[in-house]
Amino acid sequence: MTDKQLIEKAIKAMENSYSPYSGFRVGAALLTAKGDVYTGCNIENATYSATVCAERTAFFNAISNGEDEFTKIAVVGSLYSETTEYCYPCGVCRQVMSEFCGDGFKILLFNGKDIKECTLGELLPHSFGRDDLCE
């Protein structure tokens, strides 16, 4: 799957966003090592703390279907057509990614014009993981 195709799936996933409070829609498309794609959108809640981001929705969708090896994720925010800014994953999403992916995991961001690629290690250096827990 090309990066452009993965971005297109993230844009499509964004259409299902439930974001009545912020109006900020986000879509994500997660590519597995087997070549399957799992999508997610942000789902807001009136309490705010119960809101779930698109990236985590995609990961939880994939994991609940037995997937555990991932190649890359595409993330698109609803403002991509109005600005040149990228929609970066929040800190909680970066931490969830670090639970299942290594530092080299690729994150694709789209601003309506350009695709930017970064790695999880660049966005979350010195992450906390399994190896940091005392046994």
C-alpha positions in Angstrom: 0.0 0.0 0.0 1.3 3.4 -0.9 1.6 6.3 1.5 -1.0 8.2 -0.6 -3.5 5.3 -0.3 -3.0 5.1 3.4 -3.6 8.9 3.7 -6.8 8.5 1.6 -8.1 5.8 4.0 -7.4 8.1 7.0 -9.4 10.9 5.2 -12.3 8.5 4.7 -12.1 7.4 8.3 -12.3 11.0 9.4 -15.8 11.2 8.0 -17.1 9.0 10.9 -15.7 11.3 13.5 -18.0 12.1 16.4 -16.7 15.5 17.4 -19.7 17.7 18.4 -17.8 19.6 21.1 -14.5 20.5 19.4 -15.6 20.3 15.8 -12.1 18.9 15.2 -12.3 15.7 13.2 -9.4 13.3 13.0 -8.9 10.1 11.0 -6.2 7.5 11.2 -5.3 4.4 9.1 -3.0 1.8 10.5 -1.1 -0.6 8.3 -0.2 -4.0 9.7 2.8 -6.1 8.8 0.5 -8.4 6.9 -0.7 -5.5 4.8 -4.2 -5.1 6.3 -5.5 -1.6 7.2 -7.5 -0.7 10.3 -9.0 2.7 10.6 -10.2 4.9 13.4 -11.7 8.3 14.1 -11.9 10.5 17.1 -14.9 9.9 19.3 -15.6 12.7 21.8 -17.6 12.6 25.0 -19.3 15.3 27.0 -16.9 14.6 29.9 -13.9 15.2 27.6 -11.7 12.7 29.5 -13.6 9.8 28.0 -12.8 11.0 24.5 -10.8 8.6 22.4 -8.4 9.8 19.6 -8.4 8.4 16.1 -5.0 6.8 16.5 -6.0 4.8 19.5 -9.3 3.8 17.9 -7.3 2.3 15.0 -4.8 0.5 17.2 -7.6 -0.9 19.5 -9.6 -2.0 16.5 -6.5 -3.8 15.1 -5.5 -5.4 18.4 -9.0 -6.5 19.2 -8.9 -8.3 15.8 -5.7 -10.2 16.7 -3.1 -7.9 15.0 0.1 -7.2 16.9 2.6 -6.1 14.2 2.4 -2.7 12.6 4.3 -0.9 9.9 2.9 2.7 9.8 0.0 4.9 10.6 -1.5 7.9 8.6 -3.1 10.7 10.6 -5.2 13.5 9.1 -7.0 16.3 11.0 -10.0 18.2 9.7 -8.2 21.4 9.4 -5.9 19.9 6.7 -7.9 21.7 4.0 -7.8 25.1 5.8 -4.2 25.3 7.0 -0.7 24.0 6.2 -0.3 22.6 9.7 0.0 18.9 10.4 -2.1 17.0 13.0 0.4 15.2 15.2 -0.6 12.4 17.6 -1.1 13.5 21.2 1.1 12.2 23.9 -1.3 9.5 25.0 -1.5 8.1 21.5 2.3 8.2 21.2 2.5 6.2 24.4 0.0 3.6 23.1 2.0 3.4 19.9 5.2 2.7 21.9 3.5 -0.2 23.7 3.1 -2.0 20.3 5.7 -0.5 18.0 9.4 0.3 18.1 11.2 3.6 17.6 11.3 3.1 13.9 7.5 2.9 13.5 6.5 5.3 10.8 3.9 8.1 11.3 2.6 9.8 8.2 1.0 13.3 8.5 -1.0 15.0 5.8 -1.7 18.8 5.7 -3.8 18.8 2.5 -0.8 19.4 0.3 2.2 17.5 1.6 2.9 14.2 3.4 5.4 14.4 6.3 6.9 11.2 7.6 8.4 10.9 11.1 9.2 8.0 13.4 7.8 7.2 16.8 11.3 7.6 18.2 11.5 11.2 16.9 8.0 12.0 18.4 8.5 10.2 21.7 12.1 10.0 22.7 12.9 8.2 25.9 9.5 6.5 26.1 8.4 4.5 29.1 7.8 0.8 28.3 7.8 -2.7 29.6 11.6 -2.6 30.2 11.1 0.2 32.6 8.8 -1.7 34.9 10.3 -3.4 38.0 9.8 -7.1 38.1 
